[in-house]
Amino acid sequence: MGFTNMDKKTLQQDKEILKQQHTGNDVKIAEKAAEADIEKDVDLTPPPDLGNDRDEGELARLEGED
């Protein structure tokens, strides 16, 4: 008893799926590359919090201006 055409097609599809699957290492490399690209892109990087660079006197003065 041999394979039917449907069985052959299913086996071929399974082989294609296995070829397309990525290893965990590939995913980690892609994530690191994406993070680096995001950090370089001004539109995707949030502006720095100016409150982090101010001392308590400056923050108190600015809060009083509201």
C-alpha positions in Angstrom: 0.0 0.0 0.0 1.5 3.3 -1.1 1.0 6.9 -0.3 -2.0 8.7 -1.8 -1.6 12.1 -3.5 -3.1 13.6 -0.4 -0.6 11.9 1.9 2.3 13.2 -0.3 0.9 16.7 -0.3 0.6 16.6 3.5 4.2 15.3 3.9 5.5 18.1 1.5 3.6 20.7 3.5 5.1 19.4 6.8 8.6 19.5 5.3 8.0 23.1 4.2 6.8 24.1 7.7 9.9 22.6 9.3 12.1 24.5 6.9 10.4 27.8 7.8 10.6 27.3 11.5 13.2 29.5 13.2 15.5 28.5 16.0 15.3 30.4 19.3 18.7 31.9 18.5 17.4 33.4 15.3 14.6 35.1 17.2 17.0 36.6 19.8 19.2 38.0 17.1 16.2 39.6 15.4 14.9 41.0 18.6 18.3 42.6 19.4 18.5 44.1 15.9 14.9 45.5 16.2 15.7 47.1 19.6 18.8 48.7 18.2 16.8 50.1 15.2 14.1 51.4 17.6 16.7 53.2 19.8 18.1 54.9 16.7 14.7 56.0 15.4 13.7 59.4 16.8 10.0 58.8 16.1 10.0 55.6 18.1 12.1 56.7 21.0 10.3 58.6 23.8 11.8 61.9 24.7 14.0 62.0 27.8 12.3 62.9 31.1 13.6 66.3 31.9 12.7 65.9 35.6 15.5 63.3 35.9 18.2 66.0 35.3 16.8 68.7 37.6 17.6 69.3 41.2 15.0 69.7 43.9 15.1 73.5 43.7 14.4 73.5 40.0 11.6 71.0 40.3 10.0 72.9 43.2 10.2 76.2 41.2 8.6 74.5 38.1 5.8 72.9 40.1 4.9 76.3 41.6 4.5 77.8 38.1 1.5 75.5 37.2 
